[in-house]
Amino acid sequence: MPWEAATPPRPPSTPVDLTPVDRSHRAVLSNLGQLYRHDLSEAYGHLPNDDGTFNDRPLDRFLAGVDPQSRAWLITAAGRTAGFVLTTPAEGGMSIASFFVVRALRRTGVGRAAAIHVISLFPGRWRIGFQRYNPGVEAFWSTVATQVSGTTWEIHDGPAAEARPPDTFISFTTSGSFRNDRS
């Protein structure tokens, strides 16, 4: 039908790279953080502040330098800004505190490549939290865990929060010797 236009092509998605965030990236990370929080606002029931911005405590703490062991990377795909990942130490290993890929590049392999890349930087124990009510997220993290640790990963629900379902956690240990076919 004439009103049904073809879906526009997706932007290029390779190569996928991580750029360590430094002070020069503060505005970019802050802006991407707003998109991230907007994406989560439906599931969490959060509304923006009176100035139209969303709070993001982990990202705000990172930008303020509160936890020097936390790290952030900008995700790029084909040289363009594609998202970010924030890691922090957790329970004798590492955790991904925040993970965001812009909508135009979701389901293109960019997120998987970025996740595997950041996990490869810190071999050892990982614990990653997510919300099962976020469509596709359990399949995404299960695929990543399988690629980096084979079948030796575990998944479980944490305690229920007051106003929403419990977070789910996937845990695994890596040796750092896995392959990332996407980047």
N, C-alpha and C positions, 0 to 999 in steps of 0.2 A: 504494500500500500504506500502511496506517496508520502504520508506523514511518518512512516516508520523509516527513520534514517539508519544507516549502518552504524554499528558501534565504532567509535573512533579507535584508531590503533593505539596500543599502549606505548608509553615512552620506552626507549631502550633500557634494558635492565642488567646489562653486563658491560664491563666487569663490576663486581661489587667490592667496595673497599671500606675500610674503617679509618677515620681520621681522629686521632686523640684530641679531645676538646681541651683548649686552653682559653685564656682570657679573651682572645680575639674572637672566639666563637660564642661568647656569652649571649648576644642578641639572637643568633640563629637557634641556639639550644632553647632559649626562653620561648621563642616563637613556636618552635616545634612542640614544646611542652604544652602550649595552649591547645594545639590541635589534638594532642594525645589526651589531655583532660576532657576536651569536648567529646572525643570518641567514647570515653568512659562515662560521661555524664548520664547517658541513658540508663546504663546498667546500675550505676551507683545512686541515681536520683539526685545528682548534684546540679545546682543552678550556679550561674556565674555570679561573681561579686557585683556590686553596684556599678563598678567601672567596666563591666563586661569581661573581666578576666576570671580565670579559674585558679584556685589554689592548687599547688602541687608540692607537697611537703618534701618528698624525696629529692625532687629536682631543685627546689629552693635551698635545701640543706647542702646539696652538691655545689650549687652556684655560690653559696656563702662560704664554702670551704670548711664546713663544720666537721666532716669526716674525711680526713686526708687519705684514707684507704679506699674511698669510693672513686670510681673512674667512669668517665663518659666518653663515648665515641660518636661522631656523626657518621651515619651510613650514607655512602654515595653509590649511585648506580649510573654507569656510563658517564661518570664525572659530575653528576647532578645530585643535589641534596635529596636524600630519600628517606631519612628518618634518623633515629638515635637509639643508643642502648646505654644503659646505666648499670654498672655492676657494683657490688658491695660485698665485703666479707660476711659470711654467715655460717654459724655452727661448724667451725673447723674447715670451711671450704669457701665457696663463692656462691653468689646469688645474682640473678638479674633482677634488679629493683624496678626498672622501667624499660620497656621495649616498644618502639613505635616505628611503623613503616607507613608512608603516605598512601592514601587509598589508591592512587593511580598505579602503584607498583605492588599492591597486594596480590597474592596468588600468582606471582611471576617467578618465584624462587629467590627474590631479593632478601626477604626476611630469613629464610632458612640459611642462605649463604652467610648473612651477617651474624646470625646466632651461632653458627658453627665456627665462624672465624673468631668471635670473641671468646667462645668456650675454649678454643685451641690455645689461646694466650695464657690460660691458667689451668693447666692439667691438674686433676685431682677431683675432689668432691664438689658437686654442684647441687643446689636446691633452688628450684624455680617455681614461684607461685603464679597462679593464674585463676581465672574465674570460669568455671565450666559453662556458665550461662552466656559466655561470649562465644558466639557460633564459630566453630572451626579451631578454637585455640587448643583444645585438648589434642586433636589430631596433629596440629602443628608441632606442639612441644613433644608429643610422642614420636613423631618422625625425626625430629632433631635428636632426641635422646637415643633412639635406635641407631642413628647414623654415627653418633659419637661414642656410644658404649655398647652397642649390640643389644642383646635382650636383657641386660643386667640392670635395668632401671626399675624404679618403684614409683607408684602413684598413690596418693592418699589425700583425703579431705582433712583440713584443719578444723579448729573449733568454729562454730557458726558465729558470725558477727551479729550485732543486735539488729541491724536494719537490712541485712541482705544475706544471701546464702554463704556458706563457708568458702574460703579460698581452698583451692586444690594445689597440691605440691607434687612436683615430679623431682625425683632425686636419682642421681647417678654419679659414677666415678669414671674419669677419663685418664688415659695414659698420655694423651697428647699426640698419639700416633694414628689418628683417623684422617680420612680424606674428605676434602670439601670439593665436590665436583663442579660447583657453580661459580666460584669466584675466579 
